[in-house]
Amino acid sequence: MKRLAEWLTARPARGFLGAMILAVLALVALPVLAWIPAAVVVLVLLATSSTAAVIAALGAALPIAWGFSPTIGLPGGVALAAAVLAPPYVAGTALVSSRSLSFAFQAATLVACGLVLLVRLVLGDPMGVLMPMIDALLPALEETARVLARLGVERTPEEIGEASARVAWATGAWMLLLHTMMSLFAGLWAFSAMREPGLFGRQFREMRLGTLAAWAAAAALAASFVTQLVSGQAWRPAEDVLFVLAGAFLLQALAVVHGLRGAGTIGPALVAVAYGALLLAPMALVGFGFADTWVRFRERFGAGRGPSQG
């Protein structure tokens, strides 16, 4: 990784070419792999300059815009490329200026919460916007219903479509946050391998959201509970913010687990259990990450307990 990172950051043209090649490879699985070319942009930003990072971003943008222009038109392809590359670039700029992964994480999370509220304000309730499109997706929804039925979950295609539309804005904001953080993680990891071994591990193990995000989560939860109690229906904007913050606290929980592992407080088996909980009991991890804001597990149980690992 060190040699690849050095090659990508040696000249702006190499960053352009490397980001372009990785974007072409990522086209087969966008948006899942969109963080890979975006990580090159973050790496170049950390290692060289904002100008070189913009050049790398242009290299990544060209295949994305070209690949999606037959489906959504050239303006749509350009907009998609901007959505994939601009958030990691901005978050990377915050990381460069603050030299703190926690600060970049906090900023990205609060922006994602603001974004989901802005989208709801501009476009309205996702049910009203997206439900008319459900008929076009009916074959895919029917296949999803059959898969769920084989797993013992009985849902009609209409129920699946309605549930998907209800959380569409929140899901989009959470995916954008996850994409941004994956880009930061990968870019900082590559930079660490090239310039300062161990930097990414230290920054990740210390990563936290802070009290502002925790109070925002508490306020959203209270607003959702009160409106559910009064009107029988939770306030959807509060539910959307809670959804995004829950995903962010999930990442904080993993940082806490690695922090405790690095201090020698827990063993690798508990780290494996935590990753298993991502699939089996994600809300338990969310609660653990939220509780860390007040309990500060790493400081309370991890300080001075052993060498840094994991």
N, C-alpha and C positions, 0 to 999 in steps of 0.2 A: 504493500500500500504506500510506503514511503516513496518509492521510486515513481509510482504512478502519480502521486500528489505533486512531487517535484516536477515531473514532466508537464503536468497540466498547468502549473503556475509559473513555469519558466518564461513563457511568452504569452501575450494575449491571444495570438493566433492558435496556440495549442489549447487554451481554455475554450475558445470558440469551437474548434474541431472536436474536442473531447465531449463537450456538452451536446453538440449536434449528434454525434454517434450514439451517445447514451439516450438521447431523446428519441432517436429512431428505434432503438431497441425497446424503449419503454412504451412506444406506441401500441404494442400488442396488448398491453394491460393497463392503459390509462383508465381511471385516475390512480389505480392502486400503486403503480410504480413511478408516478410523476415526481416523487421526491428524489429519485436518482439523479436526473439532470439538474434539478434544483439544488441538490447538494453540491454539485460542481460550482454553481454560482456562489454559494456560501463559502466554499473553500477558497475560491479565487478572491472573494471579498476579504476574507480573513488574512490571506497570505500576501496579497498585492495591493490592489486599489479598487475604488468604486468604478473607475473607468474600465478596467480589465474585467470586472464582474459584469458590467453592462454588456460588454462584447461577448462574454460567455453566455449571458442570458439571451442575446440575439441568436447565437448559434443554437441554443436549445429551442427557441421559439419557432424557428423556421420549419423544422419537421412537424411540430405540433400543429401549427397553422395550416401547413400544406396537407397533412394527413386528415384533418377534419373538415377542410374546406369543401370537399365534395358532398358532405353530409349536412353541414350547417352554414355553408357559405364562407367566403374568405373573411368577412368581418367577424363572423362567429368564431372562426378558427383563431383569429388574432386575439379576440376577447378571451378565449379559452387559454391560450398561451400566456396571456397577461395574468389570468387568474391562477395559473399554475406557478408562475415564476415571480410575480411581484411580491406576494406575501413573504416567501422565504428571503427575498432580497431585503425587504424592509426590516424583517426580524433579524437578519444577519447584520444589518447596519446598526441596529440596537445592541447586538452582541459585541460588535467592534467598539462602539462608543462606551459601553458600560463595562466590558470585559467580564460580564456576569451572565451565565446561562439562566439563572433564576430571573433576572430582570427581563430578559428577552421572553422567557416563558410567561411571566406575569403580563407583559405588554400584549403578547399574542393572544392570551386568553381573554383579556378584557376587550380587545378589539373584536374577537370572535363573538363575544356576548353583545357588544354594540352592533355588530353586523346583523345578527339574527333579529334584533329589535328593529333595525333600520329596514331590513327586507320586509318584515311584517308590516311596518308602517307604510312603506311604498307600495307593496304588492298586495297587502291584505292577508286575510286568513288563507293558508295553503289549501284548505278544503275547497274554497270557492274557486281558486286559481287552477288547481290540478285535477280535481274530480272530473271536469269535462274531458280530460285526456285519458281517463282510465280505460275507456272503450278501445282505444288504440293499443293499449298494453294488455288487453284481455288474454291473448294466447300465453304470454309470459306469466300472467297471474294464475291462469289455470294450471300451468306446469308447476308453479310454486305451491299451489294448493294440493296437487297430487304428491309432491315431495313431502309436505307437512303431514299429509294423511298417512303416508308410509311410516312416519315417525310417531304416529298416534295423536297428532294435533289436527282436529277437524276445523277447518276454516274455509269459507267460500271465497272465490276470487274477488267478489265485491268487498268482503270484509277485509281482505288483505290489502286491496287497493285503498280503501278508506283509512286503514291504520297507517299505511305508508305515506299517504298524503298528509295526514295529521302531523307527522313529525318531520316532514320534508325539509322545512327551513332549518330546524335544529340539527338535523342529521347533516345537512350541507355545511353548516357552520362548524360542527364538530370535525367533519372530514377535512375541512380547510385547516383547522387548528392542528389536527394530527399530521397532515401533510407538511405543514410549516415546521412543526417540531421534529419530524423525521428528517427533514432537510437540514435543520440545524444540527441535529445529533450526528448525522453522517458527515456533514461538512466539518464540524468541530473535531470529530474523531480522526478524519483524514489529516486535518491541520495539526492535531496533536501528535500523530504518528510521524509527521514530517518535521515539526519544529520543537515540540515540547512533550515528550512521552509522559503519559499519565494525566495530562491536563483534562481531557474529556472525562475520564473516570472521576476525578475530583469534582469537576463542575456538576456532573450528573448526580453524584451521591449527595451533593449539597443542595440540589435544586428544590425549591419550594414556591408555592403560590403566594403566600403572605396573607395577612389578616384582611386586606381589602377584598380579595376574592372570597375569603371565608365568610365575611359579613354579607357580601352580595348573595352568596348561596343561602345564608340564613334568612335574609330578607325575602328572597324569591320563594323559599320554602314556606315562610309565614304567609306571604301573599297568596300562594297557591292553596294553602290549608284554609285560610279565612274565606276565600271566595268559594271554595268547595263547600264549606260549612253553611255559608249564607245563601248561595244561589244553586247549590247542587252541582256546580260545574267549576273546575279549577280554571284560573286565569291563564290562558294559553301562553302569553308572552313570558310569564313567570316560569311556566313549565319548560319553555324553550331554553331560557337562561339556565335553569337547573340542569337540563340535559347536557349543555355545553360544559358547565362547571363540573358536573359529575365525571365527564371524560377527562377533564384536566386534573381532577383530584386522583383519578386512576393513575395517571402518569406520576403524580407526586408520590403515591403509594409505592410504586416500583422504585422510585429514587430512594425512599426511606428504606426499603428492603435491601437495596444494594449498599446503602450507607451503613446499615447494621451489619451486613455481611463484610463490608470492608473493614469495619472495626473489630471483627472477630466475634461479635455478639451472637450471631446465628450462623448455622452451617449451610452448605449448599442445598441440603434437602429442603429447608424452609424456603429458599429462593425458588426452587422448583415448584413447591406448593403454591407460592404466590403467583407464578405464571400459570399454573393450572387453574387458579381462581379467576384468572381473566376470562376463562370460558365458563367455569362452573358456578362461580359466585362473585361476579364483578362488583356488585353493590357492597359486598363486604370490604373489598379493596378500596372502593370509593369512601366508605366510612372511615377506614384506616387512614387514608390520605387526608381527609378532612380533619380528623382528630389530631393529626400531627401538627396542625396549625397551633393548637393550644397545648398539647402534651409535649411536643418536641421530642419525639422518641429518640432521634439520633443524638441529641445533646444529653438526654437523660440516661440512656442505656448504652450509648456507643462510645462516648468519649474515653480515650485512653485505655481501650480494652484489647488492643492488638494491632497487628500490621494491617496496612491497607491492602485489600484484595477485592475481587469480584465487582 
